[in-house]
Amino acid sequence: MISDLVNAYFRSNSLVNQQLQSYDKFIDVGMQSVIDSIGKIQTNVEGFELKLGKIRVEKPRYYEVRGGYRPIMPQEARLRNITYAAPVFLEIIPIFNGIERPTYSDVFIGELPVMLKSKLCYLYGMNKTELIENGEDPDDPGGYFIINGSERVLVSIEDLVQNKLMVTKEKNSVIAKIFSTHQGFRARCVVERNADGLWTVEFPS
């Protein structure tokens, strides 16, 4: 019974489905969330600051010395020992004395490696015939990156749940702990009550 359920799950979900979903969520929500948490950049010029707006990630591309930018497929990145990456642009709005200027700049801030078979990847949504035509193994599930022509994968690790209180009963004490996480910052807080009724609290300074 259990084996039938497992087999049914993997018939509709690949082994790297969680990596693909996590990467797509990072692109759709996570990057903008980080930008929103920063909000504004203060400058050394009195009365002048920069407001950070929308962040945008385009499809993978490569710069040819003689021909400018053009789209690049994963197989070409492998063969030419280059990184399969997409350009990232950020809307920057100047503010003078509290007043936003009506114009803004869409600034190129760097490149982001693209996970194969993610929504940013050109292979996303292709059928087996199309994958073969583009030099790909039709049974390759994706979920990895191409960095300088080499295939690289993010290794998944098992970790304790974040922002949830966990209470455990030890031999001589009761312990409550929480791993508080917000915008990349993580702190471990622990409250313990021993057999004598003494409470101890541990948290980062």
Sequence and secondary structure as in RCSB ss.txt:
>XXXX:A:sequence
MISDLVNAYFRSNSLVNQQLQSYDKFIDVGMQSVIDSIGKIQTNVEGFELKLGKIRVEKPRYYEVRGGYRPIMPQ
EARLRNITYAAPVFLEIIPIFNGIERPTYSDVFIGELPVMLKSKLCYLYGMNKTELIENGEDPDDPGGYFIINGS
ERVLVSIEDLVQNKLMVTKEKNSVIAKIFSTHQGFRARCVVERNADGLWTVEFPS
>XXXX:A:secstr
 HHHHHHHHHHHS TTHHHHHHHHHIIIIIHHHHHHHH EEE SSTTEEEEEEEEEE   EEEETTTEEEE  HH
HHHHTT   EEEEEEEEEEEETTEE S  EEEEEEEEE  TTSTTSTTTT  HHHHHHTT  TT     EEETTE
EE         SS  EEEE SSEEEEEEEEEETTEEEEEEEEEETTS EEEE   
